[in-house]
C-alpha cells in the first residue's frame, strides 16, 4: 500500500523521482518512482544502518548482480546464482556505492524491488544449514534510508588570462585617475584659482523729501460772493440808479 513520503525520504535516487512509499522493512525501504521516460518503477534503498554494514551491503549488491546474470544469461555468473526464477524482477538501474539502491519496473501485484532485501536479512548462523542461535543484525534500530553523500561544491571559476589582463588595465586606469584628481586638488597654483564672481551692482533709489503740511491760518480766505454782505457791484454805463436804465 502506497503512503506519502515522510521527512527524511530522498526526493530522488539517481534519475528516478520518488513519489510515495510502498514498503518499509528493517533492511531497506521501497518507493514508487517515475523514470525519465515516464515509466513507473519500484526503487529499493538500504537503511542507513544496513548500508554501513559491509556484509549486509555486499549481500544486497550480490543479489542484484545475480538477478542481472539470470536475465542476461551470462554463463560465468550463472554459477553464483542461487535463486534465479521468473519471479526475479528485471533490474532497470542500480548503484552499489555507499548508499546502494536498485530500480525495477513497477507491476501492481507483481514482484518488485523488495525482492532484493531478502538476502540482506539473515537468520541463524551462516554455517552449514544455519544451525545455532538466531542472528540479529546490530543495525536494526536505524530505519532511516541511506542517502548518498552530497556532491562536493564546485570549485570557484578561475579567471582566464584575458580577463585578468582586462581587470588589471581597468584598475590601472582608475588608479591613474585618482592620482590626477589628488594632484589637481593639492598642488593647484594660485593663478589657476577659480576667479571670484563679482557681486551684482547695488542700485540706490533716493527717497523724496516729505511735503510740509500748511496750517489753516496761512491759507488765503475766499472772496465774498454776491449773495454775501457788502456793496453791490456797479453796473456798466456809469449809473448807480437802476431806474436810469429804463
CNS distance restraints for C-alpha pairs under 8 A (distance, minus, plus):
assign (resid   1 and name CA) (resid  22 and name CA) 5.71 0.50 0.50
assign (resid   1 and name CA) (resid  23 and name CA) 7.38 0.50 0.50
assign (resid   2 and name CA) (resid  20 and name CA) 5.95 0.50 0.50
assign (resid   2 and name CA) (resid  21 and name CA) 5.30 0.50 0.50
assign (resid   2 and name CA) (resid  22 and name CA) 4.58 0.50 0.50
assign (resid   2 and name CA) (resid  23 and name CA) 7.55 0.50 0.50
assign (resid   2 and name CA) (resid  32 and name CA) 7.71 0.50 0.50
assign (resid   3 and name CA) (resid  20 and name CA) 5.62 0.50 0.50
assign (resid   3 and name CA) (resid  21 and name CA) 5.04 0.50 0.50
assign (resid   3 and name CA) (resid  22 and name CA) 6.56 0.50 0.50
assign (resid   4 and name CA) (resid  19 and name CA) 7.47 0.50 0.50
assign (resid   4 and name CA) (resid  20 and name CA) 4.85 0.50 0.50
assign (resid   4 and name CA) (resid  21 and name CA) 6.00 0.50 0.50
assign (resid   5 and name CA) (resid   9 and name CA) 6.19 0.50 0.50
assign (resid   5 and name CA) (resid  19 and name CA) 6.93 0.50 0.50
assign (resid   5 and name CA) (resid  20 and name CA) 5.11 0.50 0.50
assign (resid   5 and name CA) (resid  21 and name CA) 5.81 0.50 0.50
assign (resid   8 and name CA) (resid 144 and name CA) 7.21 0.50 0.50
assign (resid   8 and name CA) (resid 145 and name CA) 7.52 0.50 0.50
assign (resid   9 and name CA) (resid 144 and name CA) 7.96 0.50 0.50
assign (resid   9 and name CA) (resid 145 and name CA) 6.68 0.50 0.50
assign (resid  10 and name CA) (resid  18 and name CA) 7.35 0.50 0.50
assign (resid  10 and name CA) (resid 145 and name CA) 7.84 0.50 0.50
assign (resid  10 and name CA) (resid 147 and name CA) 7.06 0.50 0.50
assign (resid  11 and name CA) (resid  17 and name CA) 6.27 0.50 0.50
assign (resid  11 and name CA) (resid  18 and name CA) 5.49 0.50 0.50
assign (resid  11 and name CA) (resid  19 and name CA) 7.72 0.50 0.50
assign (resid  12 and name CA) (resid  16 and name CA) 5.54 0.50 0.50
assign (resid  12 and name CA) (resid  17 and name CA) 4.37 0.50 0.50
assign (resid  12 and name CA) (resid  18 and name CA) 5.10 0.50 0.50
assign (resid  13 and name CA) (resid  17 and name CA) 6.69 0.50 0.50
assign (resid  13 and name CA) (resid  18 and name CA) 7.28 0.50 0.50
assign (resid  13 and name CA) (resid 101 and name CA) 7.76 0.50 0.50
assign (resid  15 and name CA) (resid  35 and name CA) 6.65 0.50 0.50
assign (resid  15 and name CA) (resid  36 and name CA) 6.59 0.50 0.50
assign (resid  16 and name CA) (resid  33 and name CA) 5.90 0.50 0.50
assign (resid  16 and name CA) (resid  34 and name CA) 5.44 0.50 0.50
assign (resid  16 and name CA) (resid  35 and name CA) 4.90 0.50 0.50
assign (resid  16 and name CA) (resid  36 and name CA) 6.68 0.50 0.50
assign (resid  17 and name CA) (resid  33 and name CA) 5.26 0.50 0.50
assign (resid  17 and name CA) (resid  34 and name CA) 5.27 0.50 0.50
assign (resid  17 and name CA) (resid  35 and name CA) 6.80 0.50 0.50
assign (resid  18 and name CA) (resid  31 and name CA) 6.32 0.50 0.50
assign (resid  18 and name CA) (resid  32 and name CA) 5.89 0.50 0.50
assign (resid  18 and name CA) (resid  33 and name CA) 4.17 0.50 0.50
assign (resid  18 and name CA) (resid  34 and name CA) 6.57 0.50 0.50
assign (resid  19 and name CA) (resid  31 and name CA) 7.15 0.50 0.50
assign (resid  19 and name CA) (resid  32 and name CA) 5.62 0.50 0.50
assign (resid  19 and name CA) (resid  33 and name CA) 5.36 0.50 0.50
assign (resid  19 and name CA) (resid  34 and name CA) 7.45 0.50 0.50
assign (resid  20 and name CA) (resid  31 and name CA) 5.65 0.50 0.50
assign (resid  20 and name CA) (resid  32 and name CA) 5.20 0.50 0.50
assign (resid  20 and name CA) (resid  33 and name CA) 7.23 0.50 0.50
assign (resid  21 and name CA) (resid  29 and name CA) 7.62 0.50 0.50
assign (resid  21 and name CA) (resid  30 and name CA) 6.17 0.50 0.50
assign (resid  21 and name CA) (resid  31 and name CA) 4.43 0.50 0.50
assign (resid  21 and name CA) (resid  32 and name CA) 6.07 0.50 0.50
assign (resid  22 and name CA) (resid  29 and name CA) 7.80 0.50 0.50
assign (resid  22 and name CA) (resid  30 and name CA) 5.35 0.50 0.50
assign (resid  22 and name CA) (resid  31 and name CA) 5.08 0.50 0.50
assign (resid  22 and name CA) (resid  32 and name CA) 6.15 0.50 0.50
assign (resid  23 and name CA) (resid  29 and name CA) 5.81 0.50 0.50
assign (resid  23 and name CA) (resid  30 and name CA) 4.97 0.50 0.50
assign (resid  23 and name CA) (resid  31 and name CA) 6.97 0.50 0.50
assign (resid  23 and name CA) (resid 114 and name CA) 7.84 0.50 0.50
assign (resid  24 and name CA) (resid  28 and name CA) 6.44 0.50 0.50
assign (resid  24 and name CA) (resid  29 and name CA) 4.57 0.50 0.50
assign (resid  24 and name CA) (resid  30 and name CA) 6.38 0.50 0.50
assign (resid  25 and name CA) (resid  29 and name CA) 5.84 0.50 0.50
assign (resid  26 and name CA) (resid  47 and name CA) 7.46 0.50 0.50
assign (resid  26 and name CA) (resid 140 and name CA) 5.94 0.50 0.50
assign (resid  26 and name CA) (resid 143 and name CA) 6.41 0.50 0.50
assign (resid  27 and name CA) (resid  46 and name CA) 5.82 0.50 0.50
assign (resid  27 and name CA) (resid  47 and name CA) 5.72 0.50 0.50
assign (resid  27 and name CA) (resid  50 and name CA) 6.01 0.50 0.50
assign (resid  27 and name CA) (resid 117 and name CA) 6.31 0.50 0.50
assign (resid  27 and name CA) (resid 120 and name CA) 6.59 0.50 0.50
assign (resid  27 and name CA) (resid 121 and name CA) 6.59 0.50 0.50
assign (resid  27 and name CA) (resid 140 and name CA) 7.37 0.50 0.50
assign (resid  27 and name CA) (resid 143 and name CA) 7.68 0.50 0.50
assign (resid  28 and name CA) (resid  44 and name CA) 6.78 0.50 0.50
assign (resid  28 and name CA) (resid  45 and name CA) 5.48 0.50 0.50
assign (resid  28 and name CA) (resid  46 and name CA) 3.98 0.50 0.50
assign (resid  28 and name CA) (resid  47 and name CA) 4.59 0.50 0.50
assign (resid  28 and name CA) (resid  50 and name CA) 7.62 0.50 0.50
assign (resid  28 and name CA) (resid 117 and name CA) 6.71 0.50 0.50
assign (resid  28 and name CA) (resid 143 and name CA) 7.41 0.50 0.50
assign (resid  28 and name CA) (resid 145 and name CA) 6.81 0.50 0.50
assign (resid  29 and name CA) (resid  44 and name CA) 5.63 0.50 0.50
assign (resid  29 and name CA) (resid  45 and name CA) 5.59 0.50 0.50
assign (resid  29 and name CA) (resid  46 and name CA) 6.43 0.50 0.50
assign (resid  29 and name CA) (resid  47 and name CA) 6.88 0.50 0.50
assign (resid  29 and name CA) (resid 114 and name CA) 7.93 0.50 0.50
assign (resid  29 and name CA) (resid 145 and name CA) 6.71 0.50 0.50
assign (resid  30 and name CA) (resid  42 and name CA) 6.72 0.50 0.50
assign (resid  30 and name CA) (resid  43 and name CA) 5.51 0.50 0.50
assign (resid  30 and name CA) (resid  44 and name CA) 4.30 0.50 0.50
assign (resid  30 and name CA) (resid  45 and name CA) 6.61 0.50 0.50
assign (resid  30 and name CA) (resid 113 and name CA) 6.89 0.50 0.50
assign (resid  30 and name CA) (resid 114 and name CA) 6.26 0.50 0.50
assign (resid  31 and name CA) (resid  42 and name CA) 5.82 0.50 0.50
assign (resid  31 and name CA) (resid  43 and name CA) 5.08 0.50 0.50
assign (resid  31 and name CA) (resid  44 and name CA) 6.31 0.50 0.50
assign (resid  32 and name CA) (resid  40 and name CA) 7.10 0.50 0.50
assign (resid  32 and name CA) (resid  41 and name CA) 6.05 0.50 0.50
assign (resid  32 and name CA) (resid  42 and name CA) 5.06 0.50 0.50
assign (resid  32 and name CA) (resid  43 and name CA) 6.33 0.50 0.50
assign (resid  32 and name CA) (resid 106 and name CA) 7.59 0.50 0.50
assign (resid  33 and name CA) (resid  40 and name CA) 5.81 0.50 0.50
assign (resid  33 and name CA) (resid  41 and name CA) 5.09 0.50 0.50
assign (resid  33 and name CA) (resid  42 and name CA) 6.06 0.50 0.50
assign (resid  33 and name CA) (resid  43 and name CA) 6.51 0.50 0.50
assign (resid  34 and name CA) (resid  38 and name CA) 5.79 0.50 0.50
assign (resid  34 and name CA) (resid  39 and name CA) 5.64 0.50 0.50
assign (resid  34 and name CA) (resid  40 and name CA) 4.70 0.50 0.50
assign (resid  34 and name CA) (resid  41 and name CA) 5.71 0.50 0.50
assign (resid  35 and name CA) (resid  39 and name CA) 5.19 0.50 0.50
assign (resid  35 and name CA) (resid  40 and name CA) 6.33 0.50 0.50
assign (resid  35 and name CA) (resid  41 and name CA) 6.62 0.50 0.50
assign (resid  39 and name CA) (resid 105 and name CA) 7.69 0.50 0.50
assign (resid  40 and name CA) (resid 105 and name CA) 6.40 0.50 0.50
assign (resid  40 and name CA) (resid 106 and name CA) 5.46 0.50 0.50
assign (resid  41 and name CA) (resid 103 and name CA) 6.29 0.50 0.50
assign (resid  41 and name CA) (resid 104 and name CA) 5.54 0.50 0.50
assign (resid  41 and name CA) (resid 105 and name CA) 4.42 0.50 0.50
assign (resid  41 and name CA) (resid 106 and name CA) 4.37 0.50 0.50
assign (resid  42 and name CA) (resid 103 and name CA) 5.53 0.50 0.50
assign (resid  42 and name CA) (resid 104 and name CA) 5.24 0.50 0.50
assign (resid  42 and name CA) (resid 105 and name CA) 5.90 0.50 0.50
assign (resid  42 and name CA) (resid 106 and name CA) 4.93 0.50 0.50
assign (resid  42 and name CA) (resid 112 and name CA) 5.96 0.50 0.50
assign (resid  42 and name CA) (resid 113 and name CA) 5.58 0.50 0.50
assign (resid  43 and name CA) (resid 101 and name CA) 7.01 0.50 0.50
assign (resid  43 and name CA) (resid 102 and name CA) 5.69 0.50 0.50
assign (resid  43 and name CA) (resid 103 and name CA) 4.31 0.50 0.50
assign (resid  43 and name CA) (resid 104 and name CA) 6.51 0.50 0.50
assign (resid  43 and name CA) (resid 113 and name CA) 5.93 0.50 0.50
assign (resid  44 and name CA) (resid 101 and name CA) 5.47 0.50 0.50
assign (resid  44 and name CA) (resid 102 and name CA) 5.46 0.50 0.50
assign (resid  44 and name CA) (resid 103 and name CA) 6.46 0.50 0.50
assign (resid  44 and name CA) (resid 113 and name CA) 5.49 0.50 0.50
assign (resid  44 and name CA) (resid 114 and name CA) 6.31 0.50 0.50
assign (resid  44 and name CA) (resid 116 and name CA) 7.80 0.50 0.50
assign (resid  45 and name CA) (resid  99 and name CA) 7.27 0.50 0.50
assign (resid  45 and name CA) (resid 100 and name CA) 6.10 0.50 0.50
assign (resid  45 and name CA) (resid 101 and name CA) 4.22 0.50 0.50
assign (resid  45 and name CA) (resid 102 and name CA) 6.70 0.50 0.50
assign (resid  45 and name CA) (resid 145 and name CA) 6.61 0.50 0.50
assign (resid  45 and name CA) (resid 146 and name CA) 6.79 0.50 0.50
assign (resid  46 and name CA) (resid  50 and name CA) 5.97 0.50 0.50
assign (resid  46 and name CA) (resid  51 and name CA) 5.80 0.50 0.50
assign (resid  46 and name CA) (resid  57 and name CA) 7.93 0.50 0.50
assign (resid  46 and name CA) (resid  99 and name CA) 6.84 0.50 0.50
assign (resid  46 and name CA) (resid 100 and name CA) 6.46 0.50 0.50
assign (resid  46 and name CA) (resid 101 and name CA) 6.65 0.50 0.50
assign (resid  46 and name CA) (resid 117 and name CA) 7.96 0.50 0.50
assign (resid  46 and name CA) (resid 145 and name CA) 6.13 0.50 0.50
assign (resid  46 and name CA) (resid 146 and name CA) 5.85 0.50 0.50
assign (resid  47 and name CA) (resid  51 and name CA) 6.08 0.50 0.50
assign (resid  47 and name CA) (resid 142 and name CA) 6.82 0.50 0.50
assign (resid  47 and name CA) (resid 143 and name CA) 5.46 0.50 0.50
assign (resid  47 and name CA) (resid 144 and name CA) 5.38 0.50 0.50
assign (resid  47 and name CA) (resid 145 and name CA) 4.27 0.50 0.50
assign (resid  47 and name CA) (resid 146 and name CA) 4.98 0.50 0.50
assign (resid  48 and name CA) (resid  52 and name CA) 6.28 0.50 0.50
assign (resid  48 and name CA) (resid  99 and name CA) 7.57 0.50 0.50
assign (resid  48 and name CA) (resid 142 and name CA) 6.30 0.50 0.50
assign (resid  48 and name CA) (resid 143 and name CA) 6.78 0.50 0.50
assign (resid  48 and name CA) (resid 144 and name CA) 5.66 0.50 0.50
assign (resid  48 and name CA) (resid 145 and name CA) 5.34 0.50 0.50
assign (resid  48 and name CA) (resid 146 and name CA) 4.07 0.50 0.50
assign (resid  48 and name CA) (resid 147 and name CA) 7.48 0.50 0.50
assign (resid  49 and name CA) (resid  53 and name CA) 6.63 0.50 0.50
assign (resid  49 and name CA) (resid 139 and name CA) 4.71 0.50 0.50
assign (resid  49 and name CA) (resid 140 and name CA) 6.85 0.50 0.50
assign (resid  49 and name CA) (resid 141 and name CA) 7.58 0.50 0.50
assign (resid  49 and name CA) (resid 142 and name CA) 5.12 0.50 0.50
assign (resid  49 and name CA) (resid 143 and name CA) 7.08 0.50 0.50
assign (resid  49 and name CA) (resid 144 and name CA) 7.82 0.50 0.50
assign (resid  49 and name CA) (resid 146 and name CA) 7.76 0.50 0.50
assign (resid  50 and name CA) (resid  56 and name CA) 5.80 0.50 0.50
assign (resid  50 and name CA) (resid  57 and name CA) 6.47 0.50 0.50
assign (resid  50 and name CA) (resid 139 and name CA) 6.15 0.50 0.50
assign (resid  50 and name CA) (resid 140 and name CA) 7.73 0.50 0.50
assign (resid  51 and name CA) (resid  56 and name CA) 6.95 0.50 0.50
assign (resid  51 and name CA) (resid  57 and name CA) 5.41 0.50 0.50
assign (resid  51 and name CA) (resid  98 and name CA) 6.54 0.50 0.50
assign (resid  51 and name CA) (resid  99 and name CA) 5.85 0.50 0.50
assign (resid  51 and name CA) (resid 100 and name CA) 7.17 0.50 0.50
assign (resid  51 and name CA) (resid 146 and name CA) 6.47 0.50 0.50
assign (resid  52 and name CA) (resid  57 and name CA) 7.43 0.50 0.50
assign (resid  52 and name CA) (resid  98 and name CA) 7.65 0.50 0.50
assign (resid  53 and name CA) (resid  57 and name CA) 6.10 0.50 0.50
assign (resid  53 and name CA) (resid 139 and name CA) 7.77 0.50 0.50
assign (resid  54 and name CA) (resid  58 and name CA) 6.05 0.50 0.50
assign (resid  55 and name CA) (resid  59 and name CA) 6.29 0.50 0.50
assign (resid  56 and name CA) (resid  60 and name CA) 6.33 0.50 0.50
assign (resid  56 and name CA) (resid 120 and name CA) 5.31 0.50 0.50
assign (resid  56 and name CA) (resid 121 and name CA) 7.69 0.50 0.50
assign (resid  57 and name CA) (resid  61 and name CA) 6.29 0.50 0.50
assign (resid  57 and name CA) (resid 100 and name CA) 7.42 0.50 0.50
assign (resid  57 and name CA) (resid 120 and name CA) 7.42 0.50 0.50
assign (resid  58 and name CA) (resid  62 and name CA) 5.96 0.50 0.50
assign (resid  59 and name CA) (resid  63 and name CA) 6.20 0.50 0.50
assign (resid  59 and name CA) (resid 119 and name CA) 6.00 0.50 0.50
assign (resid  59 and name CA) (resid 120 and name CA) 5.49 0.50 0.50
assign (resid  60 and name CA) (resid  64 and name CA) 6.60 0.50 0.50
assign (resid  60 and name CA) (resid 116 and name CA) 6.23 0.50 0.50
assign (resid  60 and name CA) (resid 117 and name CA) 6.64 0.50 0.50
assign (resid  60 and name CA) (resid 119 and name CA) 6.52 0.50 0.50
assign (resid  60 and name CA) (resid 120 and name CA) 5.60 0.50 0.50
assign (resid  61 and name CA) (resid  65 and name CA) 6.29 0.50 0.50
assign (resid  61 and name CA) (resid  96 and name CA) 6.09 0.50 0.50
assign (resid  61 and name CA) (resid 100 and name CA) 7.47 0.50 0.50
assign (resid  62 and name CA) (resid  66 and name CA) 6.12 0.50 0.50
assign (resid  63 and name CA) (resid  67 and name CA) 6.26 0.50 0.50
assign (resid  63 and name CA) (resid 116 and name CA) 6.05 0.50 0.50
assign (resid  63 and name CA) (resid 119 and name CA) 6.88 0.50 0.50
assign (resid  64 and name CA) (resid  68 and name CA) 6.32 0.50 0.50
assign (resid  64 and name CA) (resid  91 and name CA) 7.44 0.50 0.50
assign (resid  64 and name CA) (resid  94 and name CA) 7.99 0.50 0.50
assign (resid  64 and name CA) (resid 102 and name CA) 7.63 0.50 0.50
assign (resid  64 and name CA) (resid 116 and name CA) 6.62 0.50 0.50
assign (resid  65 and name CA) (resid  69 and name CA) 6.12 0.50 0.50
assign (resid  66 and name CA) (resid  70 and name CA) 6.09 0.50 0.50
assign (resid  66 and name CA) (resid  77 and name CA) 7.17 0.50 0.50
assign (resid  66 and name CA) (resid  78 and name CA) 7.47 0.50 0.50
assign (resid  66 and name CA) (resid  80 and name CA) 6.90 0.50 0.50
assign (resid  66 and name CA) (resid  81 and name CA) 5.31 0.50 0.50
assign (resid  66 and name CA) (resid  82 and name CA) 7.95 0.50 0.50
assign (resid  66 and name CA) (resid  84 and name CA) 7.51 0.50 0.50
assign (resid  67 and name CA) (resid  71 and name CA) 6.30 0.50 0.50
assign (resid  67 and name CA) (resid  81 and name CA) 7.78 0.50 0.50
assign (resid  67 and name CA) (resid  84 and name CA) 6.71 0.50 0.50
assign (resid  67 and name CA) (resid  88 and name CA) 6.51 0.50 0.50
assign (resid  67 and name CA) (resid  89 and name CA) 7.45 0.50 0.50
assign (resid  67 and name CA) (resid  90 and name CA) 7.23 0.50 0.50
assign (resid  67 and name CA) (resid  91 and name CA) 7.29 0.50 0.50
assign (resid  68 and name CA) (resid  72 and name CA) 6.02 0.50 0.50
assign (resid  68 and name CA) (resid  90 and name CA) 7.32 0.50 0.50
assign (resid  68 and name CA) (resid  91 and name CA) 6.53 0.50 0.50
assign (resid  69 and name CA) (resid  73 and name CA) 5.70 0.50 0.50
assign (resid  69 and name CA) (resid  74 and name CA) 5.52 0.50 0.50
assign (resid  69 and name CA) (resid  75 and name CA) 7.96 0.50 0.50
assign (resid  69 and name CA) (resid  77 and name CA) 5.82 0.50 0.50
assign (resid  69 and name CA) (resid  78 and name CA) 6.24 0.50 0.50
assign (resid  69 and name CA) (resid  81 and name CA) 7.66 0.50 0.50
assign (resid  70 and name CA) (resid  74 and name CA) 7.27 0.50 0.50
assign (resid  70 and name CA) (resid  78 and name CA) 6.51 0.50 0.50
assign (resid  70 and name CA) (resid  81 and name CA) 7.15 0.50 0.50
assign (resid  70 and name CA) (resid  84 and name CA) 5.89 0.50 0.50
assign (resid  71 and name CA) (resid  90 and name CA) 7.21 0.50 0.50
assign (resid  73 and name CA) (resid  78 and name CA) 7.18 0.50 0.50
assign (resid  74 and name CA) (resid  78 and name CA) 6.30 0.50 0.50
assign (resid  75 and name CA) (resid  79 and name CA) 7.15 0.50 0.50
assign (resid  77 and name CA) (resid  81 and name CA) 6.93 0.50 0.50
assign (resid  84 and name CA) (resid  88 and name CA) 6.54 0.50 0.50
assign (resid  87 and name CA) (resid 111 and name CA) 6.09 0.50 0.50
assign (resid  88 and name CA) (resid 111 and name CA) 6.82 0.50 0.50
assign (resid  88 and name CA) (resid 115 and name CA) 7.22 0.50 0.50
assign (resid  89 and name CA) (resid 104 and name CA) 6.28 0.50 0.50
assign (resid  89 and name CA) (resid 105 and name CA) 7.54 0.50 0.50
assign (resid  89 and name CA) (resid 111 and name CA) 5.88 0.50 0.50
assign (resid  89 and name CA) (resid 112 and name CA) 5.93 0.50 0.50
assign (resid  89 and name CA) (resid 113 and name CA) 6.85 0.50 0.50
assign (resid  89 and name CA) (resid 115 and name CA) 7.61 0.50 0.50
assign (resid  90 and name CA) (resid 104 and name CA) 5.67 0.50 0.50
assign (resid  90 and name CA) (resid 105 and name CA) 6.94 0.50 0.50
assign (resid  91 and name CA) (resid 102 and name CA) 7.04 0.50 0.50
assign (resid  91 and name CA) (resid 103 and name CA) 6.04 0.50 0.50
assign (resid  91 and name CA) (resid 104 and name CA) 4.86 0.50 0.50
assign (resid  91 and name CA) (resid 105 and name CA) 7.66 0.50 0.50
assign (resid  92 and name CA) (resid 102 and name CA) 7.60 0.50 0.50
assign (resid  92 and name CA) (resid 103 and name CA) 5.44 0.50 0.50
assign (resid  92 and name CA) (resid 104 and name CA) 5.07 0.50 0.50
assign (resid  92 and name CA) (resid 105 and name CA) 6.95 0.50 0.50
assign (resid  93 and name CA) (resid 102 and name CA) 5.83 0.50 0.50
assign (resid  93 and name CA) (resid 103 and name CA) 5.32 0.50 0.50
assign (resid  93 and name CA) (resid 104 and name CA) 7.25 0.50 0.50
assign (resid  94 and name CA) (resid 100 and name CA) 7.28 0.50 0.50
assign (resid  94 and name CA) (resid 101 and name CA) 5.54 0.50 0.50
assign (resid  94 and name CA) (resid 102 and name CA) 4.02 0.50 0.50
assign (resid  94 and name CA) (resid 103 and name CA) 6.08 0.50 0.50
assign (resid  95 and name CA) (resid  99 and name CA) 7.76 0.50 0.50
assign (resid  95 and name CA) (resid 100 and name CA) 5.08 0.50 0.50
assign (resid  95 and name CA) (resid 101 and name CA) 5.41 0.50 0.50
assign (resid  95 and name CA) (resid 102 and name CA) 6.42 0.50 0.50
assign (resid  96 and name CA) (resid 100 and name CA) 4.46 0.50 0.50
assign (resid  96 and name CA) (resid 101 and name CA) 6.85 0.50 0.50
assign (resid  97 and name CA) (resid 148 and name CA) 7.99 0.50 0.50
assign (resid  98 and name CA) (resid 148 and name CA) 6.64 0.50 0.50
assign (resid  99 and name CA) (resid 146 and name CA) 5.16 0.50 0.50
assign (resid  99 and name CA) (resid 147 and name CA) 5.67 0.50 0.50
assign (resid  99 and name CA) (resid 148 and name CA) 5.27 0.50 0.50
assign (resid 100 and name CA) (resid 146 and name CA) 7.82 0.50 0.50
assign (resid 102 and name CA) (resid 113 and name CA) 6.88 0.50 0.50
assign (resid 103 and name CA) (resid 113 and name CA) 6.34 0.50 0.50
assign (resid 104 and name CA) (resid 112 and name CA) 6.36 0.50 0.50
assign (resid 104 and name CA) (resid 113 and name CA) 5.73 0.50 0.50
assign (resid 105 and name CA) (resid 112 and name CA) 7.16 0.50 0.50
assign (resid 106 and name CA) (resid 110 and name CA) 7.82 0.50 0.50
assign (resid 106 and name CA) (resid 112 and name CA) 6.27 0.50 0.50
assign (resid 107 and name CA) (resid 111 and name CA) 7.01 0.50 0.50
assign (resid 107 and name CA) (resid 112 and name CA) 7.02 0.50 0.50
assign (resid 111 and name CA) (resid 115 and name CA) 6.98 0.50 0.50
assign (resid 113 and name CA) (resid 117 and name CA) 7.91 0.50 0.50
assign (resid 114 and name CA) (resid 118 and name CA) 7.51 0.50 0.50
assign (resid 116 and name CA) (resid 120 and name CA) 7.57 0.50 0.50
assign (resid 117 and name CA) (resid 121 and name CA) 6.93 0.50 0.50
assign (resid 121 and name CA) (resid 137 and name CA) 7.97 0.50 0.50
assign (resid 122 and name CA) (resid 135 and name CA) 6.99 0.50 0.50
assign (resid 122 and name CA) (resid 136 and name CA) 7.94 0.50 0.50
assign (resid 123 and name CA) (resid 130 and name CA) 7.57 0.50 0.50
assign (resid 123 and name CA) (resid 134 and name CA) 5.36 0.50 0.50
assign (resid 123 and name CA) (resid 135 and name CA) 5.20 0.50 0.50
assign (resid 123 and name CA) (resid 136 and name CA) 7.12 0.50 0.50
assign (resid 124 and name CA) (resid 130 and name CA) 5.01 0.50 0.50
assign (resid 124 and name CA) (resid 131 and name CA) 6.12 0.50 0.50
assign (resid 124 and name CA) (resid 132 and name CA) 5.97 0.50 0.50
assign (resid 124 and name CA) (resid 133 and name CA) 5.65 0.50 0.50
assign (resid 124 and name CA) (resid 134 and name CA) 4.05 0.50 0.50
assign (resid 124 and name CA) (resid 135 and name CA) 4.91 0.50 0.50
assign (resid 125 and name CA) (resid 130 and name CA) 4.53 0.50 0.50
assign (resid 125 and name CA) (resid 131 and name CA) 5.77 0.50 0.50
assign (resid 125 and name CA) (resid 132 and name CA) 5.78 0.50 0.50
assign (resid 125 and name CA) (resid 133 and name CA) 6.87 0.50 0.50
assign (resid 125 and name CA) (resid 134 and name CA) 6.77 0.50 0.50
assign (resid 125 and name CA) (resid 135 and name CA) 6.29 0.50 0.50
assign (resid 126 and name CA) (resid 130 and name CA) 5.15 0.50 0.50
assign (resid 126 and name CA) (resid 131 and name CA) 7.91 0.50 0.50
assign (resid 127 and name CA) (resid 131 and name CA) 6.86 0.50 0.50
assign (resid 136 and name CA) (resid 140 and name CA) 7.96 0.50 0.50
assign (resid 159 and name CA) (resid 163 and name CA) 5.95 0.50 0.50
assign (resid 159 and name CA) (resid 164 and name CA) 6.36 0.50 0.50
assign (resid 160 and name CA) (resid 164 and name CA) 6.30 0.50 0.50
assign (resid 161 and name CA) (resid 165 and name CA) 6.14 0.50 0.50
assign (resid 162 and name CA) (resid 166 and name CA) 6.18 0.50 0.50
assign (resid 163 and name CA) (resid 167 and name CA) 6.12 0.50 0.50
assign (resid 164 and name CA) (resid 168 and name CA) 6.14 0.50 0.50
assign (resid 165 and name CA) (resid 169 and name CA) 6.20 0.50 0.50
assign (resid 166 and name CA) (resid 170 and name CA) 6.27 0.50 0.50
assign (resid 167 and name CA) (resid 171 and name CA) 6.14 0.50 0.50
assign (resid 168 and name CA) (resid 172 and name CA) 6.14 0.50 0.50
assign (resid 169 and name CA) (resid 173 and name CA) 6.28 0.50 0.50
assign (resid 170 and name CA) (resid 174 and name CA) 6.30 0.50 0.50
assign (resid 171 and name CA) (resid 175 and name CA) 6.23 0.50 0.50
assign (resid 172 and name CA) (resid 176 and name CA) 6.16 0.50 0.50
assign (resid 173 and name CA) (resid 177 and name CA) 6.22 0.50 0.50
assign (resid 174 and name CA) (resid 178 and name CA) 6.21 0.50 0.50
assign (resid 175 and name CA) (resid 179 and name CA) 6.27 0.50 0.50
assign (resid 176 and name CA) (resid 180 and name CA) 6.27 0.50 0.50
assign (resid 177 and name CA) (resid 181 and name CA) 6.26 0.50 0.50
assign (resid 178 and name CA) (resid 182 and name CA) 6.27 0.50 0.50
assign (resid 179 and name CA) (resid 183 and name CA) 6.16 0.50 0.50
assign (resid 180 and name CA) (resid 184 and name CA) 6.17 0.50 0.50
assign (resid 181 and name CA) (resid 185 and name CA) 6.15 0.50 0.50
assign (resid 182 and name CA) (resid 186 and name CA) 6.09 0.50 0.50
assign (resid 183 and name CA) (resid 187 and name CA) 5.49 0.50 0.50
assign (resid 183 and name CA) (resid 188 and name CA) 7.40 0.50 0.50
assign (resid 184 and name CA) (resid 188 and name CA) 5.39 0.50 0.50
assign (resid 188 and name CA) (resid 192 and name CA) 6.48 0.50 0.50
assign (resid 188 and name CA) (resid 193 and name CA) 7.43 0.50 0.50
assign (resid 189 and name CA) (resid 193 and name CA) 6.67 0.50 0.50
assign (resid 214 and name CA) (resid 218 and name CA) 6.95 0.50 0.50
assign (resid 214 and name CA) (resid 219 and name CA) 7.43 0.50 0.50
assign (resid 215 and name CA) (resid 219 and name CA) 6.97 0.50 0.50
assign (resid 224 and name CA) (resid 228 and name CA) 5.97 0.50 0.50
assign (resid 224 and name CA) (resid 229 and name CA) 7.79 0.50 0.50
assign (resid 226 and name CA) (resid 232 and name CA) 7.46 0.50 0.50
assign (resid 234 and name CA) (resid 238 and name CA) 7.62 0.50 0.50
assign (resid 234 and name CA) (resid 239 and name CA) 7.76 0.50 0.50
assign (resid 234 and name CA) (resid 240 and name CA) 6.48 0.50 0.50
assign (resid 235 and name CA) (resid 239 and name CA) 6.91 0.50 0.50
assign (resid 235 and name CA) (resid 240 and name CA) 7.02 0.50 0.50
assign (resid 239 and name CA) (resid 244 and name CA) 7.11 0.50 0.50
assign (resid 241 and name CA) (resid 245 and name CA) 7.76 0.50 0.50
assign (resid 242 and name CA) (resid 246 and name CA) 7.99 0.50 0.50
